[in-house]
Amino acid sequence: MGRGFYIQDMTTQQIVRMGALVLSRRAEEIPDPASEEIAALAKDMADSMAAAGGVGLAAPQVFQSKAIMVFHVPSFRKSDDPDDGDIPLSVLVNPTIEAIGDEVVDGWEGCLSIPGLQGVVPRWNKIRYRGLDEKGNEIERTAGGFHARVVQHEYDHLIGVMYPERMEDMTLLGFA
């Protein structure tokens, strides 16, 4: 049999909705990214993201004030940017982000914590992010296009920011 999760092995968590206090606070750094607790949290987050049909999820969205996110970039979402692409499920613990260049692009975003709505959000077009995976291995990647947007969106959850707070024109917020 191929690798993969069986549906009975999935553990999904309730996704927090906008307005919950945990979403407006900075998440706590994780002292031991390679712990069994963090591995279990990462798996639960990945299962919850998949069950909800998302491409990213941060720990505060499942009531955990911890600096960890999971994300992936499906091939149909990638752009022509060479730093965008089909990114498999990734776990990023204690991340940092820096812009590469000054280019900011507007793009539509939704959020599992704000179901049914979308808005146009300005984001850096190109970023470099660093952090650790769930085994404690260092990760450093350059990201562009949708890949960069997803990482910035999830990082915002770790610093207590929701995408409507980044919007410059609230008339571009509406139902999906």
matplotlib code that plots the C-alpha trace (Angstrom):
import matplotlib.pyplot as plt

x = [0.0, 1.1, 2.0, -0.8, -3.2, -6.2, -9.3, -9.6, -6.1, -7.1, -7.5, -9.1, -9.4, -12.0, -10.8, -11.1, -13.2, -12.2, -12.9, -11.3, -8.6, -6.0, -6.0, -5.1, -2.0, 1.6, 2.1, 4.8, 8.1, 8.5, 11.5, 11.7, 10.4, 11.4, 9.2, 6.4, 3.9, 4.9, 4.9, 1.3, 0.2, 1.6, -0.2, -3.5, -3.0, -2.3, -5.4, -7.6, -6.3, -7.0, -10.5, -11.4, -10.0, -7.3, -3.7, -2.4, -3.1, -1.4, -1.5, -3.5, -6.3, -6.7, -6.6, -2.8, -0.7, 2.4, 4.6, 4.0, 2.3, 1.5, 1.0, 1.3, 1.0, -1.0, 0.3, -2.8, -2.1, 1.5, 2.5, 5.3, 7.6, 10.5, 10.2, 6.6, 5.5, 4.1, 5.1, 4.3, 3.0, 5.5, 5.8, 7.4, 8.3, 9.4, 9.5, 10.9, 10.2, 12.0, 11.0, 13.2, 12.9, 10.1, 7.5, 4.1, 1.2, -2.5, -4.2, -7.4, -7.2, -9.6, -9.1, -10.4, -11.0, -13.2, -15.3, -17.2, -15.3, -12.5, -10.5, -7.8, -4.6, -1.2, 1.7, 5.4, 5.9, 9.1, 10.2, 12.8, 11.6, 13.5, 12.5, 12.6, 10.6, 8.9, 12.2, 14.2, 15.9, 16.6, 14.6, 15.4, 13.5, 12.9, 9.3, 7.4, 3.9, 1.2, 3.9, 5.0, 1.4, 0.5, 3.5, 2.9, -0.8, 0.0, 2.9, 0.4, -1.6, 1.5, 1.9, -1.8, -2.9, -5.9, -5.9, -8.7, -6.2, -3.8, -6.5, -6.2, -9.7, -12.5, -14.8, -12.8, -14.0, -16.9, -18.5, -16.6]
y = [0.0, 3.6, 6.0, 8.3, 8.9, 6.7, 8.6, 6.9, 8.1, 11.7, 14.0, 17.2, 20.2, 22.9, 26.0, 29.2, 32.0, 35.6, 37.4, 34.7, 36.2, 33.6, 35.1, 38.6, 37.6, 36.8, 33.1, 31.7, 30.4, 26.7, 25.6, 22.0, 21.8, 18.1, 17.1, 14.5, 17.1, 19.3, 16.4, 15.5, 19.1, 19.4, 16.2, 17.4, 20.8, 19.2, 16.9, 19.9, 22.0, 19.1, 18.5, 22.2, 22.4, 24.9, 25.5, 26.8, 26.7, 28.3, 26.9, 29.8, 28.8, 25.6, 27.3, 26.8, 29.9, 28.3, 29.5, 26.7, 26.6, 24.0, 24.8, 23.5, 25.0, 22.8, 22.8, 24.5, 27.6, 28.1, 31.1, 31.7, 32.8, 30.4, 30.6, 29.5, 26.0, 22.7, 22.8, 19.6, 19.7, 21.8, 22.4, 25.6, 26.2, 29.5, 31.2, 34.5, 36.3, 39.1, 40.8, 40.5, 43.8, 46.3, 44.8, 44.5, 42.8, 42.7, 39.3, 37.8, 35.9, 33.8, 32.4, 29.3, 31.5, 33.9, 31.4, 32.6, 35.9, 37.0, 40.3, 41.9, 42.0, 43.6, 41.3, 41.3, 39.5, 37.8, 36.7, 34.6, 32.6, 30.6, 28.3, 24.7, 21.6, 19.3, 17.3, 20.4, 20.7, 24.2, 25.4, 28.4, 29.1, 31.9, 32.1, 34.1, 34.3, 32.2, 30.4, 33.8, 34.9, 31.7, 31.9, 35.6, 34.9, 32.1, 34.1, 36.9, 34.5, 33.9, 37.6, 38.2, 39.8, 38.8, 39.6, 42.3, 44.3, 44.3, 45.4, 48.9, 49.0, 47.5, 47.7, 44.7, 42.5, 40.3, 36.9, 34.2]
z = [0.0, -0.6, 2.1, 3.4, 6.2, 6.7, 7.5, 10.9, 11.8, 11.3, 14.3, 13.6, 15.9, 16.0, 14.1, 16.0, 14.5, 14.3, 17.6, 19.8, 22.0, 21.0, 17.5, 18.6, 20.7, 19.7, 19.9, 22.2, 20.9, 21.1, 23.1, 21.9, 18.3, 18.1, 21.0, 20.7, 21.7, 18.8, 16.3, 17.5, 17.2, 13.7, 12.6, 14.2, 12.4, 9.1, 9.5, 10.5, 7.5, 5.1, 6.5, 6.2, 2.6, 3.5, 2.3, 5.6, 9.3, 12.3, 15.9, 17.3, 14.9, 16.9, 20.3, 20.7, 21.4, 19.9, 17.0, 14.5, 11.1, 8.5, 4.8, 1.3, -2.2, -4.6, -8.1, -9.5, -7.3, -8.3, -10.4, -13.0, -10.2, -9.9, -6.1, -6.2, -6.9, -5.9, -2.2, -0.2, 3.3, 5.3, 9.1, 10.2, 13.9, 15.3, 11.9, 10.9, 7.6, 5.7, 2.5, -0.5, -2.4, -2.1, -4.5, -2.9, -4.7, -4.0, -3.9, -2.8, 0.5, 2.6, 6.0, 7.8, 10.9, 8.8, 6.8, 3.7, 3.3, 1.1, 0.8, -1.2, 0.8, -0.1, 0.6, -0.3, -3.6, -2.5, 1.0, 2.7, 5.7, 8.3, 11.1, 12.1, 11.0, 13.5, 13.9, 14.8, 11.4, 10.1, 7.1, 5.0, 1.8, -0.7, -1.6, -4.3, -5.6, -3.8, -1.7, -0.3, 0.3, 2.3, 4.5, 5.3, 6.0, 8.5, 10.0, 10.7, 12.8, 14.9, 15.6, 16.3, 13.0, 10.8, 7.1, 7.3, 9.5, 6.5, 3.9, 2.5, 1.0, 3.0, 0.0, -1.4, 1.5, 0.5, 0.5, -1.4]

ax = plt.figure().add_subplot(projection="3d")
ax.plot(x, y, z, "-o")
ax.set_aspect("equal")
plt.show()
